[in-house]
Amino acid sequence: MVEESGKLCLGKSDMGDKLGRLLIAEDEDTLSYFLRQSLEDSTPPFRVEVAGAGGEALRRVVGGQFDLIIVDLRLPDMDGLSLIKAVRQFDPFMKVIVMTAYGSPETEKEVRKLGIHGYVTKPFVVEDMKRMITQIVADATVCAGGAGA
């Protein structure tokens, strides 16, 4: 634990055995199941929830606490860009990885303007995705207002 300018900060060594809590917003059941299992079986394991639609993902973000969300750009009830914008209204610092089967340089440029932390085109190598997620979550520092803040 580190104290910085009146804030108590928990570094990655203070986070315990689990690296973080993730939300996957993906409507393809096979992909979301496989990615979830792979992340839960990693060392250390992630805690993973899956939402099959944008509205469900937004409700989970508002009702829970996630370290990172992985967003498919094409969801049944809203596009991923709208979901990211809505999440940013609730939590402007939420870490986001975008995944899409319909990637283009224009799409990547548009989503990067929203401050995402990663962009992946499908199909992807799961080990590469796990490395990206691990790096993003491990680099995060969780700070809460301390006494006198």
C-alpha positions as CSV (number, residue, x, y, z in Angstrom):
1,M,0.0,0.0,0.0
2,V,1.4,3.4,-1.0
3,E,0.2,6.8,0.1
4,E,0.3,9.5,-2.6
5,S,-0.9,13.1,-2.0
6,G,-3.5,12.2,0.6
7,K,-4.7,9.0,-1.2
8,L,-4.2,5.4,-0.3
9,C,-3.2,3.4,-3.3
10,L,-3.2,-0.4,-3.6
11,G,-0.6,-1.6,-6.0
12,K,-0.8,-4.9,-7.9
13,S,0.9,-6.7,-5.0
14,D,-2.0,-5.7,-2.7
15,M,-4.7,-7.2,-5.0
16,G,-4.5,-10.7,-3.7
17,D,-4.6,-14.0,-5.7
18,K,-6.9,-12.7,-8.4
19,L,-5.7,-10.2,-10.9
20,G,-9.1,-8.5,-11.5
21,R,-12.7,-8.6,-12.3
22,L,-13.7,-8.6,-15.9
23,L,-16.9,-8.2,-17.9
24,I,-17.1,-9.5,-21.4
25,A,-19.9,-7.9,-23.6
26,E,-20.2,-10.5,-26.4
27,D,-23.2,-12.1,-28.0
28,E,-21.4,-15.1,-29.5
29,D,-21.9,-17.8,-26.9
30,T,-19.0,-20.0,-28.1
31,L,-16.5,-17.2,-28.1
32,S,-17.6,-15.7,-24.7
33,Y,-17.6,-19.2,-23.1
34,F,-14.1,-20.0,-24.4
35,L,-12.6,-16.6,-23.5
36,R,-14.2,-16.8,-20.0
37,Q,-12.9,-20.3,-19.3
38,S,-9.4,-19.3,-20.5
39,L,-9.3,-16.2,-18.3
40,E,-10.7,-18.0,-15.3
41,D,-8.1,-20.8,-15.7
42,S,-5.2,-18.4,-16.1
43,T,-2.6,-18.0,-13.3
44,P,-3.6,-16.1,-11.3
45,P,-7.3,-16.5,-12.4
46,F,-9.5,-13.6,-13.3
47,R,-13.1,-13.3,-12.1
48,V,-15.2,-13.1,-15.3
49,E,-18.8,-12.2,-16.0
50,V,-20.4,-12.3,-19.4
51,A,-23.2,-10.1,-20.8
52,G,-24.8,-11.1,-24.1
53,A,-26.1,-7.6,-24.9
54,G,-25.1,-4.0,-24.4
55,G,-28.0,-3.1,-22.1
56,E,-27.2,-6.1,-19.9
57,A,-23.5,-5.1,-19.9
58,L,-24.3,-1.5,-18.9
59,R,-26.5,-2.7,-16.0
60,R,-23.7,-4.9,-14.7
61,V,-21.2,-2.1,-14.9
62,V,-23.5,0.2,-13.0
63,G,-24.4,-2.5,-10.4
64,G,-20.9,-3.9,-10.0
65,Q,-17.2,-3.1,-9.9
66,F,-15.0,-4.2,-12.8
67,D,-11.4,-3.6,-13.5
68,L,-11.8,-4.0,-17.3
69,I,-14.5,-4.6,-19.8
70,I,-14.1,-6.3,-23.2
71,V,-16.6,-5.0,-25.7
72,D,-17.7,-6.5,-29.0
73,L,-18.5,-3.7,-31.4
74,R,-21.6,-5.5,-32.7
75,L,-24.1,-6.4,-30.0
76,P,-27.8,-7.2,-30.5
77,D,-29.3,-4.1,-28.8
78,M,-26.7,-1.4,-29.2
79,D,-23.3,-1.0,-30.9
80,G,-20.1,-1.2,-28.9
81,L,-19.4,2.5,-29.4
82,S,-22.7,3.4,-27.7
83,L,-21.9,1.0,-24.8
84,I,-18.5,2.5,-24.3
85,K,-19.9,6.1,-24.3
86,A,-22.5,5.0,-21.7
87,V,-20.0,3.3,-19.5
88,R,-17.8,6.4,-19.7
89,Q,-20.7,8.5,-18.3
90,F,-20.8,6.2,-15.3
91,D,-17.0,5.5,-15.0
92,P,-14.8,7.7,-17.1
93,F,-11.7,5.7,-16.1
94,M,-13.0,2.2,-16.9
95,K,-10.4,0.2,-18.8
96,V,-11.8,-1.1,-22.1
97,I,-10.7,-3.5,-24.8
98,V,-12.6,-3.5,-28.0
99,M,-12.9,-6.7,-30.1
100,T,-14.5,-6.9,-33.5
101,A,-14.8,-9.2,-36.6
102,Y,-15.4,-6.1,-38.7
103,G,-12.3,-4.1,-38.0
104,S,-10.9,-1.4,-40.2
105,P,-8.4,1.5,-39.7
106,E,-11.3,3.9,-39.6
107,T,-13.2,1.9,-36.9
108,E,-10.0,1.6,-34.9
109,K,-9.4,5.3,-35.1
110,E,-12.9,6.1,-34.0
111,V,-12.9,3.8,-31.0
112,R,-9.4,4.9,-29.9
113,K,-10.8,8.5,-29.6
114,L,-12.9,7.1,-26.7
115,G,-9.7,6.2,-24.7
116,I,-9.7,2.5,-25.1
117,H,-6.8,0.4,-23.8
118,G,-6.8,-2.3,-26.5
119,Y,-8.2,-3.1,-29.9
120,V,-8.4,-6.7,-31.2
121,T,-9.7,-8.1,-34.4
122,K,-11.4,-11.6,-34.5
123,P,-10.3,-14.2,-34.8
124,F,-7.5,-13.6,-32.2
125,V,-5.0,-15.7,-30.4
126,V,-6.4,-16.2,-26.8
127,E,-2.9,-16.2,-25.3
128,D,-2.3,-12.7,-26.9
129,M,-5.6,-11.5,-25.5
130,K,-4.7,-12.8,-22.0
131,R,-1.3,-11.1,-22.1
132,M,-3.0,-7.8,-23.0
133,I,-5.6,-8.1,-20.3
134,T,-3.0,-9.1,-17.7
135,Q,-0.8,-6.1,-18.6
136,I,-3.7,-3.6,-18.5
137,V,-5.0,-4.8,-15.2
138,A,-1.6,-5.3,-13.5
139,D,-0.6,-1.8,-14.5
140,A,-3.6,-0.3,-12.9
141,T,-3.3,1.3,-9.5
142,V,-6.5,1.3,-7.3
143,C,-6.6,4.5,-5.3
144,A,-9.2,5.6,-2.8
145,G,-9.5,8.9,-1.0
146,G,-7.6,8.8,2.2
147,A,-7.8,10.8,5.4
148,G,-7.6,14.5,4.6
149,A,-8.2,14.0,0.9
